[in-house]
Amino acid sequence: MANNRIKKGDQVIVIAGKDKGKKGDVVRVIGDKVVVSNINIVKRHTKPNPQANQPGGVIEREAPIDASNVMPFNPASGKGERIGTKVLEDGRRIRVFRSSGEAVDA
C-alpha cells in the first residue's frame, strides 16, 4: 500500500537511520519508499555501457529510504510534523499539518 502523505517535491526530515536529522527534498516515490536528495548515499560499482555512453567505475547516488523513516518538514515550526487531510467546501482534499491545520501545498 502506497503512502499518500509524502509526495514528490516535499521537504522532509529523516527521523531514523544513519542520516537522522538531515533534511532534503523528495525526488521520487516508489511504493512505500522515497528517494530523498543527498540522503542515503550509496556507492554503486558500475560496468561501462558504451551503447548508453555510460562510463564505468564507482558512482555515488541516492538509494530509496522507507517512507516511515521520514517526516514532512514544517518550515513555520522548524520541525517534522504529522499530516492529515481536510476536505474543502468545493469538495477538494488538501494535506494539512495536524498541529496547526495549515495547508502543506501552498
C-alpha angles and dihedrals in degrees: 000000000000121000109236094187093081121055137178111283096026118134109234138180122219112239100181140028136035093319095049113156096022122124129215145146123267109250098179140000116216110182107290093351131079133201110221123193113257093357126114094010112192133182117238121196101217131191116226116259110199093185092059090037088240120152121220129235139081111330125188117215142151118273124204118270125201113266090230089065095060131064128197111258119232109209091196094061096026096231143081116279139184121258132222135172131249129195114224125215091260091055099256119136118224132183116244135183108253095220099053104015090229119144118262095207110058 
